[in-house]
Amino acid sequence: MEKVTLLIPAYNEEGTIRRSAGIGISMMKRGYVHDVIVVDDGSTDRTAERAAIWAGPVSDKAAGTATFLAL
């Protein structure tokens, strides 16, 4: 079975990012997904901070307004 990369787009998802990321991580642990990447598109809430709990350090090297968080 080929594994895929799961992209989770997020904009002001502070209240829901835990559930979305958790589903992705669960799929990764089961071997269905190779990578889970949360794409924070300039949220004005704490979406990036919340995603970083599972992702580790937040990258600020993305071009434009998107910040990529590799889980």
C-alpha positions in Angstrom: 0.0 0.0 0.0 1.4 3.4 -0.9 1.4 6.0 1.8 0.3 9.6 1.2 1.0 13.0 2.8 -2.0 14.5 4.5 -2.4 18.3 4.3 -4.6 19.9 6.8 -5.5 23.5 5.9 -6.2 25.7 8.9 -7.3 29.3 9.3 -8.5 30.3 12.8 -9.0 26.7 13.8 -7.8 27.0 17.4 -10.8 25.1 18.7 -10.7 22.3 16.2 -7.1 21.8 15.2 -6.5 19.2 17.9 -9.2 16.9 16.5 -8.0 17.4 12.9 -4.4 16.8 13.7 -5.3 13.8 16.0 -7.1 12.1 13.2 -4.1 12.6 10.9 -1.7 11.3 13.5 -3.9 8.3 14.1 -3.9 7.5 10.3 -0.1 7.9 10.3 0.3 5.4 13.2 -1.9 2.9 11.3 0.4 3.2 8.3 -2.0 4.9 5.9 -0.3 8.2 5.9 3.4 9.0 5.6 3.4 12.6 6.8 0.8 15.0 8.3 1.3 18.7 7.5 -0.8 21.4 9.0 -0.9 24.6 6.9 -1.7 27.6 8.9 -2.7 30.4 6.5 -2.1 33.4 8.7 -4.5 32.7 11.5 -5.2 35.5 14.0 -5.9 33.1 16.8 -3.7 30.5 18.5 -4.0 27.9 15.7 -0.2 27.7 15.1 0.5 27.5 18.8 -2.0 24.7 19.3 -0.7 22.7 16.3 2.9 23.2 17.6 1.9 21.1 20.6 1.9 18.1 18.3 4.3 19.4 15.7 7.1 20.7 17.7 8.8 23.9 16.6 6.8 26.1 14.2 8.5 27.0 10.9 8.4 30.6 9.9 10.3 30.1 6.6 7.2 29.7 4.4 6.7 32.3 1.6 3.5 34.3 1.7 1.1 34.0 4.6 1.1 30.3 4.9 3.1 28.7 7.7 3.8 24.9 7.4 3.8 22.7 10.5 5.1 19.2 9.9 3.7 16.8 12.4 
